[in-house]
Amino acid sequence: MDPEAIYSLIKRYVLYNAYKYKGKADTGAVMSKLMGEHPELRPLAKDVSKVVPNVIDEVNNLTVEEQTRLLENDAPELLEQVPLERKKEGLPELPNHEHIVMRFAPNPNGPPTLGSARGIIINSEYAQKYSGTFILRFDDTDPQTKRPMLEAYDSYIEDCEWLRAKPDIVVIASDRMPVYYSHAEKLIKLGAAYVCTCTQEEFKRYKEAAIPCPDRDRTREENLKLWGDMLDGLFKEKEAVLRIKTDIKHKNPALRDWICFRIINTEHPRGLTYFVWPMLDFESAIEDHLLNVTHIVRGKDLHDSEKRQQFLYNYLEWQYPITMHWGRISIHEFGKFSTSEIKKAIEKGMYRGWDDPKLPTICALRRRGFHPQALRNFFINLGINESDISISLENLYAENRKIIDATAHRYFFVKDPVRMKIIGAASTAARPPLHPSSNVGFRNIEVGSEIFISSEDTKFALGDVIRLKDLYNVKIVTLKPLIAEFAGDERTKELKIVHWSPINGLKVEVLTPEGVDNGIGELGIASEINNVVQFERYAFVRIDDVIEQGDKTKIIAYFTHK
């Protein structure tokens, strides 16, 4: 790394440290972070340690406003990191972890979301940590209210693999209906379940009064006969259900004689035509035992489910898995999103699809260029406790930035471009580095008598001198049209640094969570298909497509984050 690049890197870290601590950078903190994140500098530590105090003196003599302006010009992405420092909790040890079987059991009524990612990552992490088994089980026995989406089955498997959580076993509950029927029959024979023909309103009155409904005292033979009638389609929807006998006077009404099977005359998307379908609490309880699940980690909102399932386990003399619970996560940028709401919005044309950058789906984050390890770190660092968490996506951005910043190539991109004519500058070529701190080469950008700059950077006064980044200085001659004249190559800290793009650059369309940003970028961007790059002073983006339009080229990029 050349001395100029080292100086530029040191200044970035000093500015960041000063901004973070109210204008005063600290030598030890800067050196620690610099050497920790750039081990290639360690052989030069003696020389670097001589430069850092000088840069700190220079930066500490600036006002906070001046420090902020420099950071905005040279490394705006670092501004996003400042408020994101938080204690990392990590995952607690599992009790009785000699033999571990973990499971994640989604209803595949849509592709995985950030909420799904938490369950996938935490359960797979425990399985990996203890050399156990990770099961992906599709709890898809509701063909009506939470109707499965056929494409979602493959989406979950693909996203699990992308999240480095490839399942050891995949189970589809709707394939195993005979298993649930046989256990229902066993429970009826044990006197633990009965067919109820009360209307919903009638049973609600009985339940609220904590008294049994008239059907509760039927004989086992009568219940077996009625159960057979249910399976044969002799009852219509809501005319009969199968209930588990619990404590009808239980202090929690939700646990009183809960429904374990109901009639649904809707064909399953997978082409299944059963009349009687198990409720989630029944199907899940049976599968957890049959699959030898040892530990369950899930949301605290499922406490009642666990208590309902305990009745089944007691009747069948099974040992319930060890359970742990986490609180709800509220992500500021997304509010309350449900899979069904997203699906309706997509059908109305409000989103481009499940991978629209506005959505909290894993496929959207993948297309935006997030690294899977960033999501793993994000959720693992949250730990497991029952406190509800309100968190910003900036925390995820910070994790992702740590990973991609070290490898993402840099390019110039000008949003809402304005043409600038330059007088007196010889035709030349700029050679900015592909990365500010890695020895991976340079970009060669041919520069003529005109360039593009962003409309955001055109708030000049006549006579202002600015520096075109990695090029030279120019003095503003006229504003409309925008004309500047060559003003030398001396670099001084007082000059505003302006990013630019060559006049023969590529048209670039960036799809963002807020909409679409259009602009011009340098030619080298076309070589970065499927890669995450940083458009300097704009954001990290993933280059999604290169479209040839006659003799012109258009770049489609997806916004990752600042």
C-alpha positions in Angstrom: 0.0 0.0 0.0 1.5 3.4 -1.0 2.0 6.1 1.6 -0.9 8.2 0.3 -3.3 5.3 0.5 -2.2 4.6 4.1 -2.6 8.3 5.1 -6.1 8.3 3.5 -7.0 5.2 5.5 -5.7 6.5 8.8 -7.6 9.8 8.3 -10.9 7.8 7.7 -10.4 6.0 11.0 -9.4 9.2 12.9 -12.4 11.0 11.5 -14.7 8.1 12.5 -13.3 8.0 16.0 -13.5 11.7 16.5 -17.1 11.8 15.3 -18.0 9.0 17.5 -16.5 10.7 20.6 -17.7 14.2 20.2 -14.8 15.6 18.2 -11.8 14.2 20.0 -10.1 11.1 18.5 -7.9 8.9 20.7 -4.6 7.5 19.5 -4.9 4.1 21.2 -8.5 3.5 20.0 -7.5 4.4 16.4 -4.4 2.2 16.4 -6.3 -0.7 17.8 -9.2 -0.6 15.3 -6.8 0.1 12.4 -4.5 -2.8 13.1 -7.4 -5.1 14.0 -9.3 -4.5 10.8 -6.2 -4.2 8.5 -3.7 -6.8 9.5 -1.7 -6.0 6.4 -0.5 -2.9 8.2 1.0 -4.7 11.2 4.5 -5.0 9.6 4.3 -1.2 9.2 3.0 -0.5 12.7 6.0 1.5 13.8 5.7 3.9 10.9 1.9 4.0 11.2 2.1 4.9 14.9 4.2 8.0 14.0 1.6 9.2 11.5 -1.5 8.6 13.6 -0.8 11.3 16.3 -0.2 13.9 13.6 -3.5 13.1 11.9 -5.3 13.1 15.2 -3.9 16.6 16.0 -5.0 17.8 12.6 -8.5 16.3 13.0 -9.0 17.3 16.7 -8.3 20.9 15.7 -11.3 20.9 13.4 -14.8 21.7 14.6 -17.3 18.8 14.9 -19.1 20.3 11.9 -15.9 20.3 9.8 -15.1 16.7 10.9 -18.6 15.6 9.9 -18.3 17.3 6.5 -15.0 15.6 5.8 -16.5 12.2 6.8 -19.5 12.9 4.6 -17.2 13.6 1.7 -14.6 10.8 2.2 -16.4 8.0 4.0 -20.2 8.6 4.4 -20.7 4.9 5.1 -18.9 5.3 8.4 -21.5 7.8 9.7 -24.0 5.0 9.6 -22.0 2.9 12.1 -21.7 5.3 14.9 -25.1 4.7 16.7 -25.0 1.0 16.2 -22.6 -0.1 18.9 -24.4 -2.5 21.3 -23.6 -5.4 23.5 -23.4 -8.7 21.8 -25.1 -11.4 23.8 -24.5 -14.5 21.8 -26.2 -17.9 22.4 -26.4 -19.5 25.8 -25.3 -23.1 26.3 -28.1 -25.7 25.8 -28.8 -27.9 28.8 -28.4 -31.6 28.3 -26.7 -31.2 24.9 -25.1 -34.6 24.6 -27.4 -35.5 21.8 -29.0 -32.6 19.9 -31.9 -32.6 17.4 -33.2 -29.1 16.6 -36.0 -28.2 14.2 -37.4 -25.2 12.4 -41.0 -25.7 11.4 -42.5 -23.0 9.2 -45.9 -22.8 7.5 -44.8 -22.4 3.8 -47.5 -19.8 2.9 -44.8 -17.6 1.5 -41.0 -17.4 1.2 -38.8 -16.9 4.3 -38.7 -13.5 5.9 -36.3 -11.9 8.4 -38.5 -13.4 11.1 -38.0 -16.9 9.6 -34.3 -16.3 9.4 -34.1 -16.0 13.2 -35.5 -19.5 13.6 -33.4 -21.0 10.8 -30.2 -19.5 12.1 -30.5 -20.1 15.8 -31.7 -23.7 15.5 -29.1 -24.5 12.9 -26.3 -22.8 14.9 -27.1 -25.0 17.9 -27.2 -28.1 15.8 -23.8 -27.2 14.3 -22.3 -26.2 17.6 -23.1 -29.6 19.2 -22.7 -31.8 16.1 -26.4 -32.5 16.2 -29.2 -32.7 13.6 -31.1 -29.8 12.1 -34.6 -30.6 10.7 -36.6 -28.4 8.4 -40.2 -29.4 8.8 -43.1 -27.8 6.8 -46.1 -27.5 9.1 -48.5 -27.2 6.1 -51.7 -28.8 7.4 -53.9 -25.7 7.0 -55.0 -25.6 3.3 -57.4 -22.8 3.9 -56.6 -20.0 6.4 -52.8 -20.1 5.9 -52.8 -21.8 2.6 -49.3 -23.0 1.6 -47.6 -21.6 -1.5 -46.1 -24.3 -3.7 -43.0 -22.2 -4.6 -42.3 -21.5 -0.9 -41.2 -25.1 -0.2 -38.2 -24.8 -2.5 -37.6 -21.2 -1.4 -37.2 -22.4 2.2 -34.7 -25.1 1.2 -32.7 -22.7 -1.0 -32.7 -19.9 1.6 -31.7 -22.3 4.4 -28.7 -23.4 2.3 -27.8 -19.8 1.5 -27.9 -19.0 5.2 -25.4 -21.8 5.8 -28.1 -23.8 7.5 -28.6 -26.7 5.1 -31.1 -29.1 6.8 -30.1 -32.7 7.6 -33.7 -33.8 7.2 -36.7 -32.3 5.4 -40.2 -33.3 6.5 -43.5 -32.3 4.9 -46.3 -32.7 7.4 -49.0 -33.0 4.8 -47.3 -36.2 3.6 -47.9 -37.8 6.9 -51.6 -37.5 7.5 -52.1 -41.3 8.3 -49.7 -40.8 11.2 -51.8 -38.1 12.7 -55.0 -40.1 12.2 -53.6 -43.1 14.0 -52.5 -41.0 17.0 -56.0 -39.4 17.1 -57.6 -42.8 17.2 -55.2 -43.9 20.0 -56.2 -40.8 22.0 -59.9 -41.5 21.5 -59.4 -45.1 22.7 -57.6 -43.7 25.8 -60.6 -41.5 26.5 -58.4 -38.4 25.9 -60.2 -37.1 22.9 -63.9 -36.8 21.8 -65.9 -35.6 18.8 -67.7 -32.4 19.5 -70.7 -31.3 17.4 -71.4 -28.0 19.3 -71.5 -24.8 17.2 -68.6 -22.4 17.9 -70.9 -20.1 19.8 -72.3 -23.0 22.0 -68.8 -24.3 22.9 -67.6 -20.8 23.6 -70.4 -20.4 26.2 -69.5 -23.7 27.8 -65.8 -22.9 27.8 -66.2 -19.4 29.4 -68.5 -20.9 32.0 -65.9 -23.7 32.7 -68.4 -26.5 32.3 -68.2 -29.5 29.9 -70.2 -29.6 26.7 -72.8 -32.4 26.4 -70.6 -34.3 23.9 -67.7 -34.7 26.4 -69.3 -37.7 28.1 -69.8 -39.9 25.0 -68.4 -43.4 25.1 -65.2 -44.2 23.4 -67.1 -46.4 20.9 -69.4 -43.5 20.0 -66.4 -41.2 19.5 -64.7 -43.8 17.3 -67.9 -44.1 15.2 -68.2 -40.3 14.8 -64.5 -40.0 14.1 -64.9 -42.5 11.2 -67.8 -40.4 9.9 -65.6 -37.3 9.9 -62.9 -39.1 7.9 -65.6 -40.4 5.5 -66.8 -36.9 4.8 -70.2 -37.3 6.4 -69.9 -34.0 8.2 -69.7 -30.6 6.7 -67.2 -27.9 7.8 -67.8 -26.7 11.3 -70.3 -29.5 12.0 -67.8 -31.5 14.0 -64.3 -31.3 15.5 -62.1 -33.6 17.5 -61.1 -32.1 20.9 -58.5 -33.1 23.5 -59.8 -33.4 27.0 -58.0 -31.1 29.4 -59.0 -29.5 32.6 -62.3 -27.9 31.7 -61.9 -25.6 34.7 -58.3 -24.6 33.9 -57.6 -20.9 34.8 -56.5 -20.3 31.2 -59.6 -20.7 28.9 -57.3 -21.2 25.9 -56.3 -24.5 27.4 -59.8 -25.9 28.0 -60.6 -28.8 25.6 -58.8 -27.5 22.6 -59.5 -28.6 19.0 -57.0 -31.0 17.5 -58.7 -31.8 14.2 -61.2 -29.9 12.1 -63.0 -30.4 8.8 -61.8 -28.4 5.8 -63.3 -29.1 2.4 -60.6 -27.2 0.5 -58.1 -29.1 -1.7 -54.5 -28.7 -0.5 -52.2 -26.9 -3.0 -50.2 -30.1 -3.3 -53.3 -31.9 -4.6 -54.3 -33.6 -1.4 -58.0 -34.2 -0.8 -58.3 -35.0 2.9 -61.5 -33.8 4.7 -60.0 -33.7 8.2 -56.9 -31.8 9.0 -54.9 -31.6 12.3 -54.4 -28.3 14.1 -50.8 -27.1 14.3 -50.6 -27.8 18.0 -51.5 -31.5 17.4 -49.4 -32.1 14.3 -46.3 -30.3 15.8 -46.5 -32.1 19.1 -46.7 -35.5 17.4 -43.8 -34.7 15.0 -41.5 -33.4 17.7 -41.7 -36.7 19.4 -41.5 -38.9 16.3 -38.5 -36.9 15.0 -36.8 -37.2 18.4 -36.5 -33.4 18.8 -34.5 -32.7 22.0 -34.7 -28.9 22.2 -37.2 -26.3 20.9 -36.2 -22.6 20.6 -39.2 -20.4 19.6 -41.2 -17.2 20.3 -42.6 -16.6 23.7 -46.1 -16.2 22.1 -46.2 -20.0 21.9 -46.2 -20.6 25.6 -49.9 -21.6 25.4 -49.1 -24.0 22.6 -46.6 -25.7 24.8 -49.1 -26.1 27.6 -51.7 -27.5 25.2 -49.2 -30.0 23.9 -48.2 -31.1 27.4 -51.6 -32.7 27.7 -50.9 -34.9 24.7 -47.5 -35.8 26.0 -49.0 -36.8 29.4 -51.7 -38.9 27.8 -49.1 -40.7 25.6 -46.5 -40.9 28.3 -43.9 -39.0 26.3 -41.1 -36.7 27.5 -41.5 -33.1 26.3 -38.5 -31.5 24.6 -36.5 -28.8 26.5 -37.8 -25.4 25.4 -36.4 -21.9 25.3 -38.2 -18.8 24.2 -37.3 -15.4 22.7 -39.3 -12.2 22.7 -40.7 -10.4 19.7 -38.4 -8.4 17.3 -39.8 -5.2 15.9 -37.7 -3.8 13.0 -38.3 -0.1 12.6 -38.1 0.0 8.8 -40.7 -2.7 8.2 -43.3 -2.2 10.9 -45.8 -5.1 11.0 -45.5 -7.2 7.9 -47.3 -10.5 7.5 -46.7 -12.9 4.7 -50.4 -12.9 3.7 -50.3 -9.1 3.5 -47.2 -9.1 1.4 -48.8 -11.7 -1.0 -51.9 -9.5 -1.5 -49.7 -6.4 -2.1 -47.7 -8.3 -4.7 -50.9 -9.4 -6.5 -52.0 -5.8 -6.6 -48.7 -4.8 -8.2 -47.4 -2.8 -5.2 -44.2 -4.8 -5.3 -42.1 -6.2 -8.2 -42.2 -9.6 -6.5 -41.1 -11.4 -3.3 -37.5 -10.1 -3.9 -38.5 -6.4 -4.1 -35.9 -4.4 -2.2 -38.7 -2.9 0.0 -39.6 -6.3 1.5 -38.2 -8.1 4.6 -37.8 -11.4 2.7 -34.6 -13.4 2.6 -34.7 -13.5 -1.2 -34.9 -9.7 -1.3 -31.9 -9.4 1.0 -30.0 -11.9 -1.2 -30.8 -9.9 -4.3 -29.7 -6.7 -2.6 -26.3 -8.3 -1.9 -26.3 -9.1 1.8 -23.8 -11.7 2.9 -25.4 -14.7 4.7 -22.8 -14.6 7.5 -24.0 -11.0 8.3 -27.5 -12.4 9.0 -26.1 -15.2 11.1 -24.0 -12.7 13.1 -27.0 -10.4 13.5 -29.3 -12.9 15.0 -26.7 -14.8 17.0 -25.5 -11.6 18.6 -29.1 -10.8 19.7 -29.0 -13.9 21.9 -32.1 -15.5 23.4 -34.2 -13.9 26.0 -37.9 -13.1 26.4 -37.5 -9.4 26.3 -39.2 -7.7 23.3 -36.6 -6.0 21.1 -37.1 -2.9 18.9 -34.2 -2.7 16.5 -33.2 -0.9 13.3 -31.9 -2.5 10.1 -28.8 -0.3 10.7 -27.7 -3.1 13.0 -27.8 -5.6 10.2 -26.2 -3.1 7.9 -23.3 -2.7 10.3 -22.8 -6.5 10.4 -22.9 -6.7 6.6 -20.6 -3.7 6.2 -17.9 -5.4 8.3 -17.8 -8.3 5.8 -18.3 -6.6 2.4 -16.3 -3.4 3.0 -13.0 -5.3 2.8 -13.6 -6.7 -0.6 -16.1 -4.5 -2.5 -14.6 -2.7 -5.4 -15.2 1.1 -5.5 -16.7 2.9 -8.5 -17.9 6.4 -9.3 -21.7 6.8 -9.7 -23.4 10.1 -10.2 -27.1 10.3 -9.3 -29.2 12.8 -11.2 -26.2 13.8 -13.4 -25.4 17.4 -14.5 -22.9 18.0 -17.3 -19.8 20.0 -16.4 -17.6 21.5 -19.1 -13.9 21.9 -18.1 -11.7 24.4 -19.7 -7.9 24.2 -19.9 -7.4 20.6 -18.7 -5.5 18.3 -21.0 -7.2 15.1 -21.9 -6.1 12.6 -19.3 -7.0 9.5 -17.4 -7.8 9.1 -13.8 -6.5 6.1 -11.9 -8.4 5.7 -8.6 -7.8 2.5 -6.7 -10.3 -0.4 -6.9 -10.2 -0.5 -3.1 -8.7 2.1 -0.8 -6.9 -0.3 1.5 -6.3 -3.5 -0.6 -3.7 -3.9 -3.3 -6.1 -5.0 -6.0 -5.2 -2.6 -8.7 -6.7 0.6 -10.2 -9.5 1.8 -12.5 -8.5 3.6 -15.6 -11.1 6.3 -16.5 -10.6 8.3 -19.6 -11.4 12.0 -19.0 -12.1 14.6 -21.8 -13.3 18.1 -21.6 -16.6 17.2 -20.0 -17.8 15.1 -17.0 -21.0 14.5 -15.0 -21.4 15.5 -11.4 -24.5 14.9 -9.2 -27.1 17.6 -9.1 -26.7 17.4 -5.3 -23.1 18.8 -5.7 -24.0 21.8 -7.8 -24.6 24.3 -5.0 -21.6 26.5 -6.1 -20.8 30.1 -6.2 -18.9 31.7 -9.0 -15.2 31.4 -8.3 -15.5 28.4 -6.0 -12.6 25.9 -6.3 -13.4 22.2 -5.8 -11.5 19.0 -6.2 -12.8 16.3 -8.5 -12.0 13.1 -6.6 -8.8 11.4 -7.7 -8.5 13.8 -10.6 -7.7 17.5 -10.2 -9.0 20.9 -9.0 -11.4 23.1 -11.0 -12.7 26.6 -10.5 -16.3 27.4 -11.2 -16.6 29.9 -14.1 -20.4 29.8 -14.9 -23.3 28.1 -13.3 -25.8 27.7 -16.2 -24.4 26.1 -18.2 -22.0 24.6 -15.6 -18.5 25.5 -16.7 -15.3 25.2 -14.8 -11.6 25.7 -15.5 -8.6 23.7 -14.6 -7.1 25.0 -11.3 -4.1 22.8 -10.7 -3.6 19.5 -8.8 -2.6 20.7 -5.3 -4.6 18.8 -2.6 -5.7 20.9 0.4 -8.1 20.0 3.1 -10.2 23.1 2.6 -11.4 22.0 -0.8 -14.7 20.3 -1.2 -14.3 16.9 -2.8 -16.8 16.1 -5.6 -17.4 12.8 -7.1 -17.9 12.6 -10.9 -18.5 10.2 -13.8 -17.0 10.2 -17.3 -19.1 11.6 -20.1 -19.1 8.2 -21.8 -20.2 6.4 -18.7 -22.9 3.8 -18.4 -26.6 4.5 -17.6 -27.2 3.0 -14.1 -30.6 2.2 -12.5 -30.5 1.5 -8.8 -33.5 -0.2 -7.2 -33.8 1.0 -3.6 -36.3 0.5 -0.8 -37.6 4.0 -1.5 -37.8 3.8 -5.3 -35.4 4.0 -8.3 -32.3 6.2 -8.5 -31.0 6.9 -12.0 -27.6 8.1 -12.9 -24.3 7.6 -14.7 -21.5 5.3 -13.7 -18.0 4.4 -14.9 -17.5 1.7 -17.5 -15.8 -0.8 -15.2 -19.1 -1.4 -13.4 -20.2 -3.7 -16.3 -17.6 -6.2 -15.3 -19.0 -6.7 -11.8 -22.2 -8.7 -12.6 -23.6 -10.4 -9.4 -20.9 -8.7 -7.3 -21.4 -6.2 -4.5 -19.5 -3.0 -5.1 -19.5 0.4 -3.5 -20.6 3.4 -5.5 -18.5 6.0 -3.7 -20.3 8.4 -1.5 -23.6 6.7 -2.5 -24.0 3.2 -1.1 -23.0 -0.5 -1.5 -25.0 -2.1 -4.3 -25.2 -5.4 -6.0 -24.8 -5.4 -9.8 -27.8 -7.4 -10.9 -27.9 -7.2 -14.7 -26.1 -5.6 -17.7 -28.5 -4.9 -20.5 -27.3 -4.1 -24.0 -29.6 -1.6 -25.7 -28.3 -1.2 -29.2 -24.9 0.5 -28.9 -25.6 1.5 -25.3 -25.3 -0.4 -22.1 -27.6 -0.2 -19.0 -26.7 -1.4 -15.6 -29.4 -2.6 -13.2 -28.2 -2.5 -9.5 -29.9 -3.3 -6.3 -29.3 -1.1 -3.3 -27.6 -2.9 -0.4 -27.1 -0.2 2.2 -25.0 2.9 2.9 
